[in-house]
Amino acid sequence: MSRAVIDPERIAAFLDGRLSAEQHAETLQLLANSPELLGLVASVARRGSNPFQPRSPTKRGTFAGRRREIEKLLNLLRQARSGNGSSVLVTGAPGTGKSSLLIHFKAIAEDRQFRGFPFVVVHTDIDNLTTQEGLLAKIEAGLQRSLTRVERVRTTFQQLVDSALRIEAAGIRYHRTDTPSDQAQMERFADRLAHLVKAITRKRRWGLRARRDGVLLIIDEADKASPELRLGSFLKLLMERLKWRDCEHFMVVVGGGSELQDTIRQGHGSAMRLFEVIQLQRMDTLGGMEIVVEGLKRASQEGENISIQPVALDRLLRMADGLPHFTQQLAYSAFDVNGDDIIDEEDVVEGAYGSEGAVASLGEHYGWSELGNRADGCWAVLTALADANATELPVHDLIQITGTPMSAVIDAVQRLATKGLVFFDVETMLVRLASPSLRTWVRLEDTRPTEYLSPAEARARPVPPANAST
């Protein structure tokens, strides 16, 4: 076993007891014969938890950046508190931090971080199997969970919740009406929901400890909705029925990918008129710096006084390209490999490109890892698209840039389109990447330093052709 194999990740696995018996014994033997490795074990053993969170949406209290978007959501929350509820779409490409923003907003609305917003919050999501009936059931179950939690299941209030929502014990089924009509189901649901919202905002006889400002419904991953769900129709019916019942202290925030607006329109042609749209773009340099600085501040509070050199921070932010998820992952990996409490540029590069580094982790997360095969014609197409100044390129340009025959380019484009990685218009013969995040990742992979390439990868790295070939 070489020194390169026993890296901090391996040592952490050793300390946590995650190695096999054979690996554990082999590691012990090497540690016994190496003062340097023993010192590495000591440094890892002293290290606290990594403050950056790339593998899941940012937890409560650790969110950084997106101040403009948060202020807009806060203004809409204030309007809902005043009886002018609204509907909002939060959209953006993968890696822009949609789910983290929604979790942070949920904490604000529940008065977890800011005083003055005691909303009852229902946070749910959608997948391609969710039906209208199933979504109603998720909302009802979420309401029951949130209401009984904030009121500690007071008897009179619990009776109100049970009678208003009529949820089965399992909390996952919605009682079908005799009429299979979607609108009939929605009418019954809107009646009960409006009754409940008015009860908690007016503080009548239900034994509430404190009046609530309203109900906030957050639906995440909404771009995954199937056409059968008809999400636009569902949301339009819900909001209109609540308006008719003078239920104004209700706000809906729907989050999803860049195609979410199309999903809403497909469900109902005029549904988009109900929504304000917050489209998450890449963060500016200040927002990226805030993510890194806040993370290091949390580490300092836990006794880890680790700093980052300005040149290293600049390199990290340029690599992240304004994507919060990429920033979190690159910072996480740089923090992980650092051994002297000062993150320098070498730590950033090693964290990005080392074994199981940030770039590989991002590829695994988004399902892009298989694209790293540089011998495949698909990679040449991807790098050409990623490096282009234009959003989309004609197939003819791809042929010139890659120096490969038309048949090979068309084959690669079609394979990438089948995987949902590019969009290909067969009429105009224009090709574009499906996601700005993919563009950033391809650029990171394409500029992987030679010392972090395997011999096979180095041989397969394409060399720009001297003359364009058609």
C-alpha positions as CSV (number, residue, x, y, z in Angstrom):
1,M,0.0,0.0,0.0
2,S,1.5,3.3,-1.0
3,R,1.5,6.7,0.8
4,A,-0.9,8.0,-1.9
5,V,-3.5,5.3,-1.0
6,I,-3.5,6.3,2.7
7,D,-5.0,9.8,2.2
8,P,-7.2,11.7,4.7
9,E,-10.3,9.9,3.3
10,R,-8.7,6.5,3.9
11,I,-7.6,7.6,7.4
12,A,-11.1,8.8,8.2
13,A,-12.5,5.5,7.1
14,F,-9.9,3.8,9.4
15,L,-10.8,5.9,12.4
16,D,-14.6,5.4,11.7
17,G,-14.2,1.6,11.5
18,R,-15.3,1.5,7.8
19,L,-12.3,-0.5,6.5
20,S,-12.4,-4.3,6.0
21,A,-10.4,-6.4,8.5
22,E,-7.7,-6.9,5.9
23,Q,-7.5,-3.2,5.1
24,H,-7.5,-2.3,8.8
25,A,-4.6,-4.6,9.6
26,E,-2.6,-3.4,6.6
27,T,-3.2,0.2,7.6
28,L,-2.1,-0.5,11.2
29,Q,1.1,-2.0,9.9
30,L,2.0,1.0,7.8
31,L,1.1,3.4,10.5
32,A,3.4,1.6,13.0
33,N,6.3,2.0,10.6
34,S,5.7,5.6,9.6
35,P,5.9,8.6,11.9
36,E,4.6,10.8,9.1
37,L,1.4,8.7,8.7
38,L,0.9,8.7,12.4
39,G,1.0,12.4,12.3
40,L,-1.6,12.4,9.6
41,V,-3.8,10.2,11.7
42,A,-3.5,12.6,14.6
43,S,-4.4,15.6,12.4
44,V,-7.5,13.8,11.0
45,A,-8.5,12.6,14.4
46,R,-8.4,16.2,15.7
47,R,-10.4,17.6,12.8
48,G,-14.0,18.5,13.3
49,S,-16.7,18.0,10.8
50,N,-16.4,19.6,7.4
51,P,-18.5,22.8,7.4
52,F,-19.4,22.6,3.7
53,Q,-22.4,20.6,2.5
54,P,-22.2,19.5,-1.2
55,R,-24.1,16.2,-0.9
56,S,-27.5,17.5,0.2
57,P,-29.4,20.8,0.3
58,T,-27.9,23.3,2.8
59,K,-29.1,22.7,6.3
60,R,-31.0,25.2,8.4
61,G,-28.8,28.0,9.6
62,T,-26.0,27.4,7.2
63,F,-27.3,29.0,4.1
64,A,-25.3,31.8,2.5
65,G,-25.8,34.1,-0.6
66,R,-28.9,34.8,-2.7
67,R,-29.8,37.9,-0.7
68,R,-31.8,39.5,-3.5
69,E,-33.9,36.4,-4.0
70,I,-34.5,36.0,-0.3
71,E,-35.6,39.6,0.0
72,K,-38.1,39.1,-2.8
73,L,-39.5,36.0,-1.1
74,L,-39.7,37.9,2.2
75,N,-41.7,40.7,0.6
76,L,-44.2,38.2,-0.8
77,L,-44.4,36.5,2.6
78,R,-45.2,39.9,4.2
79,Q,-48.0,40.3,1.6
80,A,-49.4,36.9,2.5
81,R,-49.4,37.9,6.1
82,S,-51.4,41.0,5.2
83,G,-54.0,38.9,3.3
84,N,-52.6,39.1,-0.2
85,G,-51.3,35.6,-0.8
86,S,-49.4,34.8,-4.0
87,S,-47.9,32.1,-6.0
88,V,-44.2,31.9,-6.9
89,L,-42.0,29.7,-9.1
90,V,-38.3,29.3,-8.2
91,T,-36.5,27.9,-11.2
92,G,-32.9,27.3,-12.2
93,A,-30.4,24.9,-13.7
94,P,-28.9,22.1,-11.6
95,G,-26.4,23.3,-9.1
96,T,-28.0,26.8,-8.7
97,G,-29.2,26.0,-5.1
98,K,-33.0,25.8,-5.6
99,S,-33.6,23.3,-2.8
100,S,-31.3,25.0,-0.4
101,L,-33.0,28.3,-1.0
102,L,-36.4,26.7,-0.4
103,I,-35.2,25.0,2.9
104,H,-33.9,28.4,4.1
105,F,-37.1,30.1,3.2
106,K,-39.1,27.5,5.1
107,A,-37.0,28.2,8.2
108,I,-37.7,31.9,7.8
109,A,-41.4,31.4,7.4
110,E,-41.5,29.1,10.5
111,D,-39.8,31.8,12.5
112,R,-36.8,29.6,12.9
113,Q,-34.4,32.4,12.1
114,F,-36.4,35.6,11.9
115,R,-39.1,36.9,14.2
116,G,-42.4,37.9,12.8
117,F,-43.2,35.1,10.4
118,P,-45.0,32.3,12.3
119,F,-46.5,30.5,9.2
120,V,-47.5,26.9,9.1
121,V,-45.4,25.4,6.4
122,V,-46.0,22.3,4.3
123,H,-42.9,21.2,2.4
124,T,-43.4,18.4,-0.1
125,D,-42.1,17.3,-3.5
126,I,-43.1,15.6,-6.7
127,D,-41.8,12.7,-8.7
128,N,-42.9,11.2,-12.1
129,L,-45.4,8.9,-10.3
130,T,-47.2,11.6,-8.3
131,T,-50.9,11.9,-9.2
132,Q,-53.3,14.7,-8.4
133,E,-54.9,12.5,-5.7
134,G,-51.4,11.7,-4.4
135,L,-50.4,15.3,-4.3
136,L,-53.5,16.2,-2.3
137,A,-52.7,13.5,0.1
138,K,-49.2,14.8,0.6
139,I,-50.4,18.3,1.2
140,E,-53.0,17.0,3.8
141,A,-50.5,14.8,5.6
142,G,-48.0,17.7,5.7
143,L,-50.6,20.1,7.1
144,Q,-51.5,17.6,9.9
145,R,-47.8,17.1,10.7
146,S,-47.0,20.8,10.8
147,L,-50.2,21.9,12.7
148,T,-50.0,19.2,15.4
149,R,-46.3,19.8,15.9
150,V,-46.6,23.6,16.4
151,E,-49.6,23.2,18.7
152,R,-48.3,20.1,20.5
153,V,-51.5,18.2,19.7
154,R,-53.9,20.1,21.9
155,T,-57.2,18.1,22.2
156,T,-59.5,20.7,20.7
157,F,-57.1,21.7,18.0
158,Q,-56.5,18.1,17.1
159,Q,-60.2,17.6,16.7
160,L,-60.3,20.5,14.3
161,V,-57.4,19.1,12.3
162,D,-58.8,15.6,12.1
163,S,-62.3,16.8,11.1
164,A,-61.0,19.3,8.6
165,L,-58.5,17.0,6.9
166,R,-60.0,13.6,7.5
167,I,-56.7,11.8,6.9
168,E,-56.4,8.1,7.2
169,A,-54.1,6.6,9.8
170,A,-51.4,6.0,7.2
171,G,-51.5,9.6,6.1
172,I,-50.9,8.8,2.5
173,R,-54.4,8.2,0.9
174,Y,-57.0,10.7,-0.1
175,H,-60.6,9.7,0.3
176,R,-62.1,9.4,-3.1
177,T,-65.4,11.1,-3.7
178,D,-68.3,9.5,-5.5
179,T,-67.6,11.8,-8.4
180,P,-64.3,11.1,-10.1
181,S,-64.0,14.7,-11.3
182,D,-60.8,16.5,-10.5
183,Q,-62.7,19.7,-9.9
184,A,-65.1,17.9,-7.4
185,Q,-62.1,16.7,-5.4
186,M,-60.5,20.1,-5.5
187,E,-63.8,21.8,-4.3
188,R,-64.0,19.6,-1.3
189,F,-60.3,20.0,-0.5
190,A,-60.5,23.8,-0.9
191,D,-63.4,24.0,1.4
192,R,-61.5,22.2,4.2
193,L,-58.3,24.0,3.6
194,A,-59.9,27.5,3.6
195,H,-61.7,26.6,6.8
196,L,-58.4,25.5,8.4
197,V,-56.5,28.6,7.3
198,K,-59.1,31.0,8.6
199,A,-59.2,29.1,11.9
200,I,-55.5,29.4,12.5
201,T,-55.2,33.0,11.3
202,R,-58.2,34.4,13.3
203,K,-57.5,32.6,16.6
204,R,-61.1,31.8,17.5
205,R,-62.1,29.0,19.8
206,W,-59.7,26.3,18.7
207,G,-57.3,26.5,21.7
208,L,-54.4,27.8,19.7
209,R,-51.5,29.1,21.8
210,A,-50.8,31.8,19.2
211,R,-52.4,33.0,16.0
212,R,-50.5,32.0,12.8
213,D,-49.8,34.3,9.9
214,G,-51.0,31.8,7.4
215,V,-50.1,28.7,5.5
216,L,-47.1,28.4,3.1
217,L,-47.1,25.5,0.7
218,I,-43.7,24.6,-0.8
219,I,-43.6,22.1,-3.6
220,D,-40.1,21.1,-4.7
221,E,-38.8,19.0,-7.7
222,A,-42.0,20.1,-9.6
223,D,-40.2,19.8,-13.0
224,K,-40.4,16.1,-12.5
225,A,-44.2,16.1,-12.7
226,S,-45.7,13.7,-15.2
227,P,-48.1,15.1,-17.9
228,E,-50.9,13.1,-16.2
229,L,-50.5,15.1,-13.1
230,R,-51.4,18.3,-15.0
231,L,-49.7,20.4,-12.4
232,G,-50.6,23.7,-14.0
233,S,-54.3,22.8,-13.8
234,F,-53.9,21.5,-10.2
235,L,-52.3,24.7,-9.0
236,K,-54.7,27.0,-10.9
237,L,-57.7,25.2,-9.5
238,L,-56.4,25.3,-6.0
239,M,-55.5,29.0,-5.9
240,E,-58.7,30.1,-7.6
241,R,-60.9,28.1,-5.3
242,L,-59.1,29.5,-2.3
243,K,-59.6,33.1,-3.6
244,W,-63.3,32.4,-4.1
245,R,-63.5,31.4,-0.4
246,D,-61.7,34.6,0.8
247,C,-58.7,32.5,1.9
248,E,-56.0,35.1,1.4
249,H,-53.4,34.1,4.0
250,F,-52.0,31.3,1.8
251,M,-48.9,31.3,-0.3
252,V,-47.5,28.7,-2.7
253,V,-43.9,28.4,-3.8
254,V,-43.1,25.9,-6.5
255,G,-39.5,24.9,-7.2
256,G,-37.9,23.1,-10.1
257,G,-35.5,23.1,-13.0
258,S,-35.4,25.5,-15.9
259,E,-38.2,23.6,-17.8
260,L,-40.7,24.1,-14.9
261,Q,-42.5,26.9,-16.7
262,D,-43.1,24.6,-19.7
263,T,-44.4,21.9,-17.3
264,I,-46.9,24.4,-15.8
265,R,-48.1,25.6,-19.2
266,Q,-48.6,22.0,-20.4
267,G,-50.9,21.4,-17.4
268,H,-53.0,24.5,-18.2
269,G,-52.3,27.1,-20.9
270,S,-53.0,30.2,-18.7
271,A,-51.7,28.9,-15.4
272,M,-48.4,30.9,-15.6
273,R,-50.4,34.1,-15.2
274,L,-50.8,33.2,-11.5
275,F,-47.1,33.0,-10.8
276,E,-44.3,35.4,-10.1
277,V,-41.0,33.9,-11.3
278,I,-37.7,33.9,-9.5
279,Q,-35.1,32.4,-11.9
280,L,-31.9,31.6,-10.1
281,Q,-28.8,32.6,-12.2
282,R,-25.2,32.0,-11.4
283,M,-24.1,33.7,-8.2
284,D,-21.8,36.7,-8.4
285,T,-18.3,36.6,-6.9
286,L,-19.6,38.2,-3.6
287,G,-22.2,35.4,-3.2
288,G,-19.6,32.7,-3.8
289,M,-17.2,34.3,-1.3
290,E,-20.0,34.4,1.3
291,I,-20.5,30.6,1.0
292,V,-16.8,30.0,1.6
293,V,-16.3,32.5,4.3
294,E,-19.4,31.4,6.2
295,G,-18.2,27.8,6.0
296,L,-14.8,28.7,7.4
297,K,-16.5,30.8,10.1
298,R,-18.6,27.7,11.2
299,A,-15.4,25.7,11.3
300,S,-13.8,28.3,13.5
301,Q,-16.7,28.2,15.9
302,E,-16.1,24.4,16.2
303,G,-12.4,25.0,17.0
304,E,-11.0,24.6,13.5
305,N,-9.2,27.9,12.7
306,I,-8.6,27.3,9.0
307,S,-8.1,30.2,6.6
308,I,-7.9,30.4,2.8
309,Q,-5.4,32.4,0.8
310,P,-6.9,35.0,-1.5
311,V,-5.4,33.4,-4.6
312,A,-6.8,30.0,-3.6
313,L,-10.3,31.6,-3.0
314,D,-10.1,33.2,-6.5
315,R,-9.2,29.9,-8.1
316,L,-12.0,28.1,-6.3
317,L,-14.6,30.6,-7.3
318,R,-13.5,30.7,-10.9
319,M,-13.7,26.9,-11.1
320,A,-17.2,27.0,-9.5
321,D,-18.4,29.4,-12.1
322,G,-21.1,30.9,-9.9
323,L,-22.8,27.6,-9.1
324,P,-23.5,27.2,-5.4
325,H,-23.4,23.4,-5.5
326,F,-20.1,23.5,-7.2
327,T,-18.8,26.1,-4.7
328,Q,-19.8,23.9,-1.8
329,Q,-18.2,20.8,-3.4
330,L,-15.0,22.4,-4.3
331,A,-14.7,24.1,-0.8
332,Y,-15.6,20.8,0.9
333,S,-12.8,18.9,-1.0
334,A,-10.2,21.7,-0.5
335,F,-11.0,21.7,3.2
336,D,-10.7,17.9,3.3
337,V,-7.2,17.7,1.8
338,N,-5.8,20.7,3.7
339,G,-3.2,19.7,6.3
340,D,-1.7,22.9,7.6
341,D,-4.8,25.0,8.4
342,I,-4.2,27.3,5.4
343,I,-6.0,26.4,2.2
344,D,-3.8,27.3,-0.7
345,E,-4.1,27.0,-4.4
346,E,-2.6,23.5,-4.3
347,D,-5.2,22.4,-1.9
348,V,-8.0,23.7,-4.2
349,V,-6.5,21.8,-7.2
350,E,-5.8,18.6,-5.3
351,G,-9.3,18.7,-3.8
352,A,-10.8,19.2,-7.2
353,Y,-8.9,16.6,-9.2
354,G,-7.5,14.2,-6.6
355,S,-8.8,10.7,-6.0
356,E,-12.6,11.0,-5.4
357,G,-12.2,14.8,-5.7
358,A,-14.8,17.5,-6.3
359,V,-15.0,17.1,-10.0
360,A,-15.5,13.3,-9.9
361,S,-18.1,13.8,-7.1
362,L,-20.0,16.3,-9.1
363,G,-20.0,14.0,-12.1
364,E,-21.3,11.1,-9.9
365,H,-24.0,13.4,-8.4
366,Y,-25.4,14.4,-11.8
367,G,-24.8,11.2,-13.6
368,W,-22.1,12.6,-15.9
369,S,-19.1,10.5,-14.9
370,E,-19.4,8.2,-17.9
371,L,-18.8,11.2,-20.1
372,G,-15.2,11.4,-19.0
373,N,-14.2,8.8,-21.6
374,R,-12.2,11.0,-23.9
375,A,-11.8,8.3,-26.5
376,D,-15.6,8.6,-27.1
377,G,-16.8,10.9,-29.9
378,C,-19.3,12.3,-27.5
379,W,-16.6,14.0,-25.4
380,A,-15.4,16.0,-28.4
381,V,-18.9,17.3,-29.1
382,L,-19.4,18.2,-25.4
383,T,-16.1,20.1,-25.2
384,A,-16.9,22.0,-28.4
385,L,-20.3,23.0,-27.1
386,A,-18.8,23.9,-23.7
387,D,-16.1,26.1,-25.2
388,A,-18.4,27.9,-27.6
389,N,-19.3,31.5,-27.0
390,A,-22.8,30.9,-28.5
391,T,-25.5,29.0,-26.6
392,E,-26.0,26.6,-29.5
393,L,-23.9,25.5,-32.5
394,P,-24.8,24.2,-35.9
395,V,-23.8,20.6,-36.7
396,H,-21.5,22.0,-39.4
397,D,-19.5,24.0,-36.9
398,L,-19.2,20.9,-34.7
399,I,-17.7,19.0,-37.6
400,Q,-15.2,21.8,-38.2
401,I,-14.3,22.1,-34.5
402,T,-13.9,18.4,-33.7
403,G,-12.3,17.5,-37.1
404,T,-14.6,14.4,-37.4
405,P,-16.9,13.3,-40.2
406,M,-20.5,14.3,-40.2
407,S,-21.7,10.7,-39.6
408,A,-19.6,10.5,-36.4
409,V,-20.8,13.9,-35.1
410,I,-24.5,13.1,-35.8
411,D,-24.1,9.8,-34.0
412,A,-22.5,11.4,-31.0
413,V,-25.2,14.2,-30.9
414,Q,-28.0,11.7,-31.1
415,R,-26.5,9.5,-28.3
416,L,-26.1,12.6,-26.1
417,A,-29.7,13.7,-26.9
418,T,-31.0,10.3,-26.0
419,K,-29.4,10.7,-22.6
420,G,-30.9,14.2,-22.2
421,L,-27.5,15.9,-22.2
422,V,-28.0,18.0,-25.3
423,F,-31.0,19.3,-27.3
424,F,-30.8,18.7,-31.0
425,D,-33.2,20.4,-33.4
426,V,-33.2,18.1,-36.5
427,E,-34.9,20.9,-38.6
428,T,-32.3,23.6,-37.9
429,M,-29.5,21.2,-37.2
430,L,-28.7,23.2,-34.0
431,V,-27.3,21.6,-30.9
432,R,-27.0,23.0,-27.4
433,L,-26.1,21.6,-23.9
434,A,-29.1,20.8,-21.8
435,S,-27.7,22.5,-18.7
436,P,-25.3,25.4,-17.9
437,S,-24.0,23.2,-15.0
438,L,-22.9,20.6,-17.5
439,R,-21.0,23.2,-19.4
440,T,-19.1,24.1,-16.3
441,W,-18.4,20.5,-15.4
442,V,-17.1,19.6,-18.9
443,R,-14.8,22.6,-18.8
444,L,-13.4,21.4,-15.4
445,E,-12.9,17.9,-16.7
446,D,-11.3,19.2,-19.9
447,T,-8.8,21.3,-18.0
448,R,-7.9,18.5,-15.6
449,P,-4.1,18.8,-15.0
450,T,-2.0,16.2,-16.6
451,E,-0.7,14.8,-13.3
452,Y,-4.3,13.9,-12.4
453,L,-4.9,12.0,-15.6
454,S,-4.4,8.3,-16.0
455,P,-2.0,7.3,-18.9
456,A,-5.0,6.1,-20.9
457,E,-6.8,9.4,-20.3
458,A,-3.7,11.4,-21.3
459,R,-3.3,9.5,-24.5
460,A,-7.0,10.0,-25.3
461,R,-7.0,13.7,-24.7
462,P,-7.9,15.2,-28.1
463,V,-5.4,17.4,-29.9
464,P,-7.0,20.3,-32.0
465,P,-6.8,19.4,-35.6
466,A,-4.4,21.4,-37.8
467,N,-6.9,21.5,-40.6
468,A,-10.7,21.3,-40.4
469,S,-12.1,18.2,-41.9
470,T,-15.6,17.8,-43.4
